[in-house]
Amino acid sequence: MRELWATAVTPEEVGFCAAAQVVRIHRHFTELSTGKESDETVLGISSLLPHNDAAQNAPWLLDIARGHWTIENGNHYVRDRTYDEDRCAVRDPNSARILSTLRSLARFMAKKGYHRPRSAHQKTTPAFNRFCQHHRTMAIGWLTK
């Protein structure tokens, strides 16, 4: 169950440039692995202008919040688990951008099946990385064509 409360604000009221509304989302959920029930409340500031109708505003904001987690779980989580990005020691901005681009390219190539996987398991990013480690010449060929 998710509940959302939102109120319109001005940037001066909250001290954030472009702030349009403050939101509070309360979530009640059950962890699938343990069956444990939990409650969580998060606060946020949004620059999105609220709908005139409050009944439209809550579902709209809840969809946006859920969409954020779709991206987080579908992309950033995979990148961190596969490439350990959160502990990456590269601090030079250009080098970090290049590494990020190469990681994104590898994820794209894995999803598109450049290595011709025979099963869904072989279509994962780690499986693609293992394939590229064993077939370096072929992987370099994909990048230089």
Protein Blocks (a to p, Z undefined) as FASTA:
>chain_A
ZZdddddddfklnopghiabdcddddddddfklopacddddddddfbdcdfblklmmmmm
mmmmmmmmmmmmmmmmmmmmmnommlpcbfbfklmmmmmmmmmmmmmmmmnomnopabfk
lmpmklmmmmmmmmmmlmmmmmmZZ
